[in-house]
Amino acid sequence: MEYNKTIIGGHFVISFDNVIHGFLAVVMAPLFFGINDDPIVQLLSSYAAYSALFIAGPVGAIAFGRMGDKLGRKKALLASILGIGIPAFTIGVLPTYNTIGITAPISLIILRMIQGFFKGTEYAGVLVHNYETGNKKASSTANVISIGCYGGCVAALVCWCATQGEASSWSWRIPITIGAILSLVVFFFRMKISETDEYIEILNQHKILKSPVRELLRNYKLETAVGIAVCAMYMAFAYSSMIFGNRLFQQAGYSVSQSMIFSIFDLLWISIALSICGKIADKIGMVKQMQIGSLILIAASYPVCMLISGELTLFKIYSYMIIVTFLSATVASCSAAYVLSLLPVHCRYTGFSLSDSIGSIIGGATPFMMLLFSSTFNSNIGCVLWLYITTIPTVILITVMNNRIRKKQMAN
């Protein structure tokens, strides 16, 4: 398999940026949400700001997914990486609550929403370009996502360095600014990339649609719904381990910087797990793995949440993270290739962008919802409710979709 490093670099950058903001939520909470002295309220507010990244995603998916399907993959990819980098730089220099008051959290949320406007199409564009350049196996898309996890590892290490001692009151700006610079570097290198052969083919055949969204809503409603549900499900599990797991370390009494170092293990593990599960999907078939993997997620939700109920220890947290991460990888490893295979070329960019961005709203809310449920029930076992909410509807939709795929195969 040959990968376009400039394209894949964009996924590294957005993963770096996502993890930076997720891990730094606990640092930024009192700095930007000092309007309330309750640390739980501050953290919930910070997680809500983190989730704001995903809220604007569907609008961006319609706008820039349409660009990708009508004007080409390259133009959409250039616009999306620039739209992530400029707001990131602005956040890096944004004054805190003590300086400008309520304007600080409002500005932070708006800037995150601007990033979210572009984020979905960036991720989708990377995977669509990779898929349309001959990398259609589950293991290929799994490796692309795995590279993003390595970006998360670098982000966690940078966050750890930036939260040492008294410097943490200002040096949180350094990792965010680094992410902004990386995105601009990717932008300049991307200016040299070419369009995919599949897009050029439909362009030459005059099959470019006037409204890709209308085509999706008219002829590919189930495929889009499956894409949304799949994205929401695997992100819920991944974030429950990666972002909420970081919170668990602090709940157990570890410092912010210690928690970030511990979390690097989880990011490395999910990178490995994605590669392993991607190879398994190539052997048994991604349709079959999606079905089996989603059923396993439902069955395992309650037992894994039992691991983090009661008194927390390092062993219990790591056990939880190891299991949840691998379970997430069984689905995440083949999800992109699975959803991309359901969508035709002429509306693929829009369809995948829309599926990912709407699914990301649900999955991106995981740190907030799990903290809310655990606080409501005064126990981390409450987190299982959120995992059930994201898995059960997905299993139903995957089953319906796979039955349709089997009927088409039998008819042919």
C-alpha positions as CSV (number, residue, x, y, z in Angstrom):
1,M,0.0,0.0,0.0
2,E,1.2,3.5,-0.9
3,Y,0.0,6.4,1.2
4,N,0.2,10.1,0.3
5,K,2.1,11.4,3.3
6,T,0.8,15.0,2.8
7,I,-2.8,13.8,2.9
8,I,-2.2,11.5,5.9
9,G,-0.3,14.3,7.7
10,G,-3.6,16.2,8.0
11,H,-5.2,13.4,10.0
12,F,-2.1,13.4,12.3
13,V,-2.7,17.2,12.8
14,I,-6.4,17.0,13.6
15,S,-5.8,14.1,16.0
16,F,-3.1,16.1,17.6
17,D,-5.4,19.1,18.0
18,N,-8.3,17.0,19.3
19,V,-6.2,15.3,22.0
20,I,-4.6,18.6,23.0
21,H,-8.0,20.1,23.7
22,G,-9.3,17.0,25.3
23,F,-6.4,16.6,27.7
24,L,-6.1,20.3,28.4
25,A,-9.8,20.6,29.3
26,V,-8.9,20.1,33.0
27,V,-6.3,22.8,32.8
28,M,-8.4,25.3,30.8
29,A,-11.5,24.8,32.9
30,P,-10.7,27.2,35.8
31,L,-8.9,29.6,33.4
32,F,-11.9,30.0,31.0
33,F,-14.9,29.1,33.1
34,G,-14.0,30.8,36.4
35,I,-17.5,32.2,36.5
36,N,-18.4,29.3,38.8
37,D,-16.2,28.1,41.7
38,D,-17.4,24.5,41.6
39,P,-14.6,22.4,39.9
40,I,-17.1,19.8,38.5
41,V,-19.2,22.6,36.9
42,Q,-16.0,24.1,35.5
43,L,-14.9,20.8,34.0
44,L,-18.4,20.1,32.6
45,S,-18.2,23.5,31.0
46,S,-14.8,22.8,29.6
47,Y,-15.9,19.4,28.2
48,A,-18.9,21.2,26.7
49,A,-16.5,23.6,25.0
50,Y,-14.5,20.6,23.7
51,S,-17.8,19.2,22.3
52,A,-18.5,22.5,20.5
53,L,-15.9,21.3,18.0
54,F,-18.4,18.8,16.7
55,I,-21.6,20.8,16.8
56,A,-20.8,22.8,13.7
57,G,-19.6,19.7,11.8
58,P,-22.8,18.9,9.9
59,V,-23.0,22.4,8.4
60,G,-19.3,22.2,7.4
61,A,-20.0,18.7,6.0
62,I,-22.7,20.0,3.7
63,A,-20.7,23.0,2.6
64,F,-17.3,21.4,2.1
65,G,-18.5,17.9,1.3
66,R,-20.3,19.6,-1.6
67,M,-17.1,21.3,-2.5
68,G,-15.3,17.9,-2.5
69,D,-17.9,16.3,-4.7
70,K,-18.4,19.3,-7.1
71,L,-15.0,21.0,-7.2
72,G,-12.6,18.2,-6.3
73,R,-11.0,16.5,-3.3
74,K,-7.9,18.8,-3.4
75,K,-9.7,22.1,-3.0
76,A,-11.8,20.8,-0.1
77,L,-8.7,19.4,1.6
78,L,-6.9,22.7,1.3
79,A,-9.8,24.6,2.7
80,S,-10.3,22.2,5.6
81,I,-6.8,22.1,7.0
82,L,-6.6,25.9,6.8
83,G,-9.9,26.2,8.7
84,I,-8.5,24.1,11.5
85,G,-5.1,25.9,11.8
86,I,-6.2,29.5,11.9
87,P,-8.7,29.1,14.8
88,A,-6.1,27.0,16.7
89,F,-3.6,29.8,16.5
90,T,-6.2,32.2,17.7
91,I,-7.1,30.0,20.7
92,G,-3.4,29.9,21.5
93,V,-3.3,33.6,22.1
94,L,-6.8,34.0,23.5
95,P,-7.0,35.9,26.9
96,T,-8.5,34.0,29.8
97,Y,-11.6,34.8,32.0
98,N,-9.6,36.8,34.5
99,T,-8.5,39.2,31.7
100,I,-11.7,39.6,29.5
101,G,-14.4,38.0,31.6
102,I,-17.3,36.2,29.9
103,T,-15.9,37.0,26.5
104,A,-13.2,34.4,27.1
105,P,-15.4,31.3,27.3
106,I,-17.7,32.6,24.5
107,S,-14.7,33.2,22.2
108,L,-13.3,29.8,23.0
109,I,-16.6,28.0,22.1
110,I,-17.0,30.0,18.9
111,L,-13.4,29.2,17.8
112,R,-13.9,25.5,18.5
113,M,-17.1,25.6,16.5
114,I,-15.3,27.2,13.6
115,Q,-12.7,24.3,13.8
116,G,-15.6,21.9,13.9
117,F,-17.0,23.4,10.7
118,F,-13.9,22.2,8.9
119,K,-12.8,19.2,11.0
120,G,-15.4,16.7,9.6
121,T,-14.5,17.4,6.0
122,E,-10.8,17.2,6.8
123,Y,-11.1,13.7,8.3
124,A,-13.5,12.6,5.6
125,G,-11.3,14.1,2.9
126,V,-8.2,12.2,4.1
127,L,-10.0,8.9,4.1
128,V,-11.8,9.5,0.8
129,H,-8.6,10.4,-0.9
130,N,-6.8,7.4,0.5
131,Y,-9.7,5.1,-0.5
132,E,-9.9,6.5,-4.0
133,T,-6.1,6.0,-4.6
134,G,-6.4,2.3,-4.4
135,N,-6.3,1.7,-0.6
136,K,-9.7,0.1,-0.2
137,K,-8.9,-2.6,2.4
138,A,-10.0,-2.3,6.0
139,S,-6.3,-2.5,7.1
140,S,-5.5,0.5,4.9
141,T,-8.1,2.8,6.5
142,A,-7.2,1.4,9.9
143,N,-3.6,2.3,9.4
144,V,-4.6,5.9,8.5
145,I,-6.6,6.2,11.7
146,S,-3.7,4.6,13.6
147,I,-1.4,7.4,12.3
148,G,-3.8,9.8,13.9
149,C,-3.5,8.0,17.2
150,Y,0.3,8.5,17.0
151,G,-0.5,12.2,16.6
152,G,-2.5,11.9,19.8
153,C,0.6,10.3,21.5
154,V,2.7,13.2,20.5
155,A,0.0,15.6,21.8
156,A,-0.1,13.8,25.1
157,L,3.6,14.1,25.5
158,V,3.6,17.8,24.6
159,C,0.7,18.4,27.0
160,W,2.7,16.6,29.8
161,C,5.7,18.9,29.1
162,A,3.4,22.0,29.1
163,T,1.8,21.2,32.5
164,Q,4.9,20.9,34.6
165,G,5.0,23.0,37.7
166,E,3.8,26.6,37.8
167,A,4.2,27.1,34.1
168,S,0.9,25.3,33.5
169,S,-1.0,28.5,34.0
170,W,0.2,29.8,30.6
171,S,2.2,27.1,28.8
172,W,-1.0,25.2,27.8
173,R,-0.8,27.7,24.9
174,I,2.3,26.1,23.5
175,P,0.7,22.7,22.4
176,I,-2.2,24.5,20.8
177,T,0.1,26.8,18.9
178,I,2.2,23.9,17.8
179,G,-0.9,22.3,16.3
180,A,-1.7,25.5,14.4
181,I,1.8,25.6,12.9
182,L,1.6,22.0,11.9
183,S,-1.7,22.5,10.1
184,L,-0.2,25.4,8.1
185,V,2.8,23.3,7.1
186,V,0.4,20.6,5.8
187,F,-1.5,23.2,3.8
188,F,1.5,24.3,1.9
189,F,2.6,20.8,1.1
190,R,-0.9,19.9,0.0
191,M,-0.9,22.5,-2.7
192,K,1.1,20.0,-4.8
193,I,-1.3,17.0,-4.6
194,S,-3.4,15.7,-7.5
195,E,-7.0,14.7,-7.8
196,T,-8.0,11.1,-7.4
197,D,-8.6,9.0,-10.5
198,E,-12.1,8.1,-9.5
199,Y,-13.1,11.8,-9.2
200,I,-11.5,12.6,-12.5
201,E,-13.5,9.7,-14.1
202,I,-16.9,11.1,-13.0
203,L,-15.8,14.6,-13.9
204,N,-14.9,13.4,-17.5
205,Q,-18.2,11.5,-17.7
206,H,-20.1,14.7,-16.6
207,K,-21.6,12.9,-13.5
208,I,-20.9,15.7,-11.1
209,L,-24.2,16.2,-9.1
210,K,-25.8,19.6,-8.6
211,S,-26.8,18.6,-5.0
212,P,-25.0,15.6,-3.5
213,V,-27.0,16.1,-0.2
214,R,-30.3,15.7,-2.1
215,E,-28.9,12.5,-3.7
216,L,-28.0,11.1,-0.3
217,L,-31.4,12.0,1.2
218,R,-33.2,10.5,-1.8
219,N,-31.3,7.3,-2.5
220,Y,-28.8,6.7,0.3
221,K,-30.7,7.4,3.6
222,L,-29.9,4.0,5.2
223,E,-26.2,4.2,4.2
224,T,-26.0,7.7,5.7
225,A,-27.8,6.6,8.9
226,V,-25.4,3.6,9.3
227,G,-22.4,5.9,8.8
228,I,-23.6,8.3,11.5
229,A,-24.3,5.4,14.0
230,V,-21.1,3.6,13.4
231,C,-19.0,6.8,13.9
232,A,-20.9,7.7,17.1
233,M,-20.4,4.2,18.5
234,Y,-16.7,3.7,18.0
235,M,-16.0,7.3,19.0
236,A,-18.0,6.9,22.2
237,F,-15.8,3.9,23.2
238,A,-12.6,5.5,22.1
239,Y,-13.3,8.8,24.0
240,S,-14.5,6.9,27.0
241,S,-11.0,5.4,27.2
242,M,-8.8,8.2,25.9
243,I,-10.5,11.4,27.3
244,F,-12.7,10.2,30.2
245,G,-9.9,7.8,31.1
246,N,-7.6,10.8,31.7
247,R,-10.3,12.1,34.1
248,L,-10.3,8.7,35.9
249,F,-6.5,9.0,36.7
250,Q,-7.1,12.4,38.3
251,Q,-10.1,11.0,40.2
252,A,-7.8,8.4,41.6
253,G,-5.5,11.1,42.9
254,Y,-2.9,11.5,40.2
255,S,-1.8,14.9,38.9
256,V,-2.8,16.4,35.5
257,S,0.7,15.8,34.1
258,Q,0.9,12.2,35.5
259,S,-2.5,11.5,34.0
260,M,-1.3,12.6,30.6
261,I,1.8,10.3,30.7
262,F,-0.4,7.4,31.8
263,S,-2.8,8.1,28.8
264,I,0.0,7.8,26.3
265,F,-0.1,4.1,26.9
266,D,-3.7,4.0,25.8
267,L,-3.0,6.0,22.6
268,L,-0.1,3.6,21.7
269,W,-2.3,0.6,22.4
270,I,-5.2,1.8,20.2
271,S,-2.7,2.4,17.4
272,I,-1.5,-1.2,17.7
273,A,-5.1,-2.5,18.2
274,L,-6.3,-0.8,15.0
275,S,-3.6,-2.4,12.9
276,I,-4.4,-5.8,14.4
277,C,-8.1,-5.5,13.9
278,G,-7.7,-4.1,10.4
279,K,-5.8,-7.2,9.4
280,I,-8.4,-9.4,10.9
281,A,-11.1,-7.6,9.0
282,D,-9.2,-8.2,5.7
283,K,-9.4,-11.9,6.5
284,I,-12.9,-12.4,7.7
285,G,-14.5,-9.5,5.9
286,M,-15.3,-6.1,7.2
287,V,-19.1,-6.6,6.9
288,K,-18.9,-9.6,9.2
289,Q,-16.5,-7.9,11.6
290,M,-18.8,-4.8,11.9
291,Q,-21.7,-7.1,12.9
292,I,-19.7,-9.2,15.4
293,G,-17.8,-6.2,16.8
294,S,-20.9,-4.1,17.5
295,L,-22.6,-7.0,19.3
296,I,-19.5,-7.5,21.4
297,L,-19.5,-3.8,22.4
298,I,-23.1,-4.1,23.7
299,A,-22.2,-7.3,25.7
300,A,-19.1,-5.8,27.2
301,S,-20.4,-2.3,28.1
302,Y,-21.6,-3.2,31.6
303,P,-18.7,-5.4,32.7
304,V,-16.1,-2.8,31.6
305,C,-17.9,0.0,33.5
306,M,-17.9,-2.3,36.6
307,L,-14.1,-2.0,36.5
308,I,-14.2,1.7,37.2
309,S,-17.0,1.6,39.8
310,G,-16.0,1.9,43.5
311,E,-12.5,2.8,44.5
312,L,-10.2,3.4,41.6
313,T,-6.7,2.0,41.3
314,L,-4.1,2.2,38.6
315,F,-4.6,-1.5,37.8
316,K,-8.4,-1.1,37.4
317,I,-8.1,2.0,35.3
318,Y,-5.6,0.5,32.9
319,S,-7.6,-2.7,32.7
320,Y,-10.7,-0.7,31.7
321,M,-8.7,1.3,29.1
322,I,-7.0,-1.8,27.6
323,I,-10.3,-3.6,27.2
324,V,-12.4,-0.6,26.0
325,T,-9.7,0.5,23.5
326,F,-9.4,-2.9,21.9
327,L,-13.2,-3.3,21.7
328,S,-13.4,0.2,20.0
329,A,-10.7,-0.9,17.5
330,T,-12.7,-3.9,16.4
331,V,-15.2,-1.5,14.9
332,A,-13.1,1.6,14.2
333,S,-10.6,-0.5,12.2
334,C,-13.1,-1.3,9.4
335,S,-15.7,1.5,9.9
336,A,-14.3,3.9,7.4
337,A,-13.8,1.4,4.6
338,Y,-17.2,-0.1,5.4
339,V,-19.1,3.2,5.1
340,L,-17.0,4.4,2.1
341,S,-17.9,1.2,0.3
342,L,-21.6,2.0,0.7
343,L,-21.4,5.4,-0.9
344,P,-21.0,6.1,-4.7
345,V,-18.2,8.3,-5.9
346,H,-20.4,11.2,-7.0
347,C,-21.7,11.8,-3.4
348,R,-19.0,10.0,-1.4
349,Y,-17.2,13.1,0.0
350,T,-20.5,14.6,1.2
351,G,-21.9,11.3,2.5
352,F,-18.9,10.4,4.5
353,S,-18.4,14.0,5.8
354,L,-22.0,14.2,6.9
355,S,-21.9,10.7,8.5
356,D,-18.7,11.5,10.4
357,S,-19.7,15.0,11.5
358,I,-23.1,14.1,12.9
359,G,-21.7,10.9,14.5
360,S,-18.9,13.0,16.0
361,I,-21.5,15.2,17.8
362,I,-22.7,12.1,19.6
363,G,-19.3,10.5,20.1
364,G,-17.6,13.8,21.0
365,A,-20.1,14.4,23.8
366,T,-18.8,11.3,25.5
367,P,-16.5,13.0,28.1
368,F,-19.3,15.4,29.0
369,M,-22.1,12.7,29.2
370,M,-20.0,10.1,31.1
371,L,-19.0,12.8,33.7
372,L,-22.6,13.9,33.9
373,F,-23.9,10.3,34.4
374,S,-21.2,9.4,36.9
375,S,-22.0,12.5,38.8
376,T,-25.7,11.9,38.7
377,F,-25.5,8.4,40.0
378,N,-22.5,9.2,42.2
379,S,-20.7,6.2,40.6
380,N,-18.8,5.6,37.4
381,I,-21.1,2.6,36.7
382,G,-23.6,5.3,35.4
383,C,-21.3,5.6,32.3
384,V,-22.8,2.4,31.0
385,L,-26.0,4.2,30.1
386,W,-24.1,6.4,27.6
387,L,-22.4,3.4,26.0
388,Y,-25.8,1.6,25.6
389,I,-27.3,4.8,24.1
390,T,-24.6,4.8,21.4
391,T,-24.4,1.0,20.7
392,I,-27.9,-0.5,20.6
393,P,-29.3,1.7,17.8
394,T,-26.1,1.1,15.8
395,V,-26.3,-2.7,16.0
396,I,-29.9,-2.5,14.7
397,L,-28.8,-0.4,11.7
398,I,-25.8,-2.5,10.9
399,T,-27.9,-5.6,10.9
400,V,-30.4,-4.1,8.5
401,M,-27.6,-2.8,6.2
402,N,-25.8,-6.1,6.2
403,N,-29.0,-8.0,5.4
404,R,-29.5,-5.7,2.4
405,I,-25.8,-6.3,1.3
406,R,-26.3,-10.1,1.5
407,K,-29.5,-9.9,-0.5
408,K,-27.8,-7.9,-3.3
409,Q,-24.9,-10.4,-3.3
410,M,-27.3,-13.3,-3.6
411,A,-29.2,-11.5,-6.4
412,N,-26.0,-11.0,-8.4
